[in-house]
Amino acid sequence: MRLKWKWLSGSGLKILAVVSMLVDHLAAFVWRGDPFMMTHLLKIGHRWITPYFIARSFGRIAFPIFAFLIVEGFLHTRSRIRYGRNLAIFALLSEIPFNLINSGTWTYPGQNVIFTLLLGFLGLCAIEYFKEDKSKMAVSLLGLLAISIVFRADYGCAGYGFILMLYLLRKNILFQAIVGSCMLSSRYIAGTAFIPISMYNGKRGFMKGVLGKYFFYVFYPLHLLAIYLFKTII
């Protein structure tokens, strides 16, 4: 029996995450400092709620959803080698747009979020491949953790660990939400991502074929480059 609230497909989650990410990046790189975006709407405690705050808060749900979809991809892909290869290719292709939008130059000390998703995916592969050899599993996972720190992956070691947590607690959405909300910055906001995640019905949805496979991979570097060019022209 399908639960009535589980109506979001993987495609729906992907679109929600992409829109959230786009709004977040527009707020961070284009709208920040705009008088309207800094308008005081209401005050909660010591914090003024502004359009900018709302936009950035909405943007906090993107990474948890993308991380969840990486776990789903790991569990259901026909070829983990191709899946990992695609992540690696687009992590490299996204570096220049990521560097430009963050520093205005070709270089930037941090790595883009697809790099973080790749490390998490490799961690899942290590968990499964070395499940009979705990020592090798531990060494592999710690090695990937070190890489996330040394190369300053987006969301850092917490982002990498978040993906592993989603996999290890995949059979209990409540524990996922509790633990996950404590792992990321802006915890109470990022934790709201588990509301749409809990609505996931396990189906791929309307985005199939090449569109479903490469939509996020292509959109990520292109939207960063577009925002950078717009910001530079303006």
C-alpha positions in Angstrom: 0.0 0.0 0.0 1.5 3.4 -1.1 1.4 6.1 1.6 -0.5 9.1 0.3 2.2 11.6 1.2 4.8 9.8 -0.8 4.1 11.6 -4.1 7.5 13.1 -5.0 9.5 11.2 -7.6 13.3 11.4 -8.1 12.6 13.9 -10.9 10.6 16.1 -8.5 13.3 16.1 -5.9 15.9 16.9 -8.5 13.9 19.9 -9.8 13.3 21.1 -6.2 17.0 20.9 -5.4 18.1 22.7 -8.6 15.6 25.5 -8.0 16.8 25.8 -4.4 20.4 25.9 -5.5 19.7 28.5 -8.2 17.9 30.8 -5.8 20.7 30.4 -3.2 23.4 31.3 -5.7 21.5 34.2 -7.1 21.1 35.5 -3.6 24.7 34.9 -2.7 26.3 36.4 -5.8 23.8 38.8 -7.4 21.1 39.9 -4.9 23.4 40.3 -1.8 23.5 44.0 -0.8 20.4 44.9 -2.9 18.2 47.3 -0.8 15.1 45.3 -1.5 16.7 42.0 -0.5 17.7 43.5 2.8 14.3 44.9 3.6 13.1 44.0 7.1 9.9 42.0 6.9 9.6 40.8 10.5 11.7 40.1 13.5 12.0 36.7 15.2 14.0 36.9 18.4 17.1 39.0 17.6 17.0 38.2 13.9 15.3 40.3 11.2 13.8 38.2 8.4 14.6 39.7 5.0 14.1 38.4 1.4 17.8 37.7 1.3 17.5 35.5 4.5 14.5 33.7 3.0 16.3 33.0 -0.3 19.5 31.7 1.4 17.4 29.6 3.8 15.5 28.0 0.9 18.9 27.3 -0.7 20.0 25.2 2.3 17.8 22.3 1.3 19.7 21.8 -2.0 22.7 19.9 -0.8 20.8 17.4 1.5 18.5 16.5 -1.5 21.4 16.1 -3.9 23.2 13.9 -1.3 20.1 11.8 -1.0 19.9 11.4 -4.8 23.5 10.3 -4.9 22.7 7.5 -2.4 19.7 6.5 -4.6 21.9 6.6 -7.7 24.4 4.4 -6.0 21.7 1.9 -5.0 20.0 1.7 -8.4 22.5 2.6 -11.1 23.2 -0.1 -13.7 26.9 0.8 -13.7 28.7 2.3 -10.7 31.8 2.8 -12.8 30.0 5.0 -15.3 28.2 6.8 -12.5 31.4 7.6 -10.8 33.1 8.5 -14.1 30.3 11.0 -14.8 30.7 12.6 -11.4 34.4 12.9 -11.9 34.1 14.4 -15.4 31.6 17.1 -14.4 33.5 17.8 -11.1 36.4 18.8 -13.3 34.3 20.7 -15.9 32.7 22.7 -13.0 35.9 23.8 -11.5 36.5 26.9 -13.7 32.9 28.2 -13.4 33.1 27.5 -9.6 36.5 29.3 -9.3 35.3 32.3 -11.4 32.1 32.9 -9.4 33.8 32.6 -6.1 37.0 34.5 -6.7 36.7 36.2 -10.1 39.8 34.4 -11.2 40.8 31.0 -12.6 41.8 29.7 -9.2 40.1 29.2 -5.9 41.2 27.1 -2.9 38.0 25.2 -2.5 36.4 22.5 -4.7 32.9 22.5 -6.1 30.0 20.4 -4.7 30.1 17.7 -7.4 33.6 16.9 -6.0 32.0 16.4 -2.6 29.3 14.2 -4.1 32.0 12.2 -5.9 33.9 11.6 -2.6 30.7 10.5 -1.0 29.9 8.1 -3.8 33.4 6.7 -3.6 32.9 6.2 0.1 29.7 4.2 -0.5 31.7 2.1 -3.0 34.3 1.5 -0.3 31.7 0.5 2.2 30.3 -2.1 -0.1 33.5 -3.4 -1.7 35.4 -3.8 1.6 32.4 -5.0 3.7 34.3 -8.2 4.5 37.5 -6.3 5.4 36.7 -3.6 8.0 40.4 -2.4 8.2 40.6 -1.7 4.4 37.1 0.0 4.6 38.3 2.2 7.5 41.5 3.2 5.7 39.6 4.0 2.5 36.9 6.0 4.2 39.5 7.9 6.3 41.5 8.5 3.1 38.5 10.1 1.4 37.8 12.1 4.5 41.3 13.5 4.4 40.9 14.4 0.7 37.7 16.3 1.5 39.6 18.3 4.2 42.9 18.9 2.3 41.2 19.9 -1.0 38.5 21.9 0.8 35.5 20.2 -0.8 32.3 22.2 -0.7 30.5 21.5 2.6 33.8 20.0 3.8 34.2 16.7 5.7 30.6 17.2 7.0 29.2 17.0 3.5 31.2 13.8 2.8 30.1 12.3 6.1 26.5 13.4 5.5 26.3 11.2 2.3 27.7 8.2 4.2 25.2 8.8 7.0 22.3 8.8 4.5 23.4 5.4 3.2 24.0 3.8 6.6 20.6 5.1 8.0 18.7 4.7 4.7 16.1 2.4 6.3 15.1 4.9 8.9 14.1 8.4 7.6 13.5 9.7 11.1 17.0 8.9 12.3 18.3 10.3 9.0 16.6 13.6 9.7 17.7 13.8 13.3 21.4 12.9 12.6 21.5 14.8 9.3 20.1 18.0 10.8 23.0 17.9 13.4 25.7 17.4 10.8 25.3 20.5 8.5 25.5 24.2 9.2 22.2 26.0 9.4 21.0 22.8 11.0 17.3 23.7 11.6 17.1 25.0 8.0 19.0 22.2 6.2 17.0 19.7 8.2 13.8 20.8 6.5 15.1 19.1 3.4 14.0 15.8 5.0 10.4 16.9 4.6 10.4 16.5 0.8 12.8 13.6 1.1 10.3 11.8 3.2 7.8 12.3 0.4 10.0 10.4 -2.1 8.1 7.5 -3.7 11.0 5.6 -5.0 10.2 6.3 -8.7 12.4 8.0 -11.3 9.6 10.3 -12.5 9.3 12.2 -15.7 13.0 12.9 -16.3 14.2 9.8 -18.1 17.0 8.9 -20.6 19.7 11.5 -21.3 17.7 14.3 -19.7 17.3 12.5 -16.4 20.9 11.3 -16.4 22.7 14.6 -17.3 20.4 17.4 -16.3 22.0 18.3 -13.0 25.5 17.6 -14.3 25.1 20.1 -17.2 23.0 22.7 -15.3 25.5 23.1 -12.4 28.5 24.5 -14.3 26.3 26.4 -16.8 24.3 28.2 -14.2 27.5 29.2 -12.3 29.0 30.5 -15.5 25.8 32.4 -16.4 25.6 34.0 -13.0 29.3 35.0 -13.2 28.9 36.6 -16.6 25.7 38.4 -15.6 27.4 39.7 -12.4 30.5 40.8 -14.4 28.4 42.6 -17.1 26.2 44.4 -14.5 
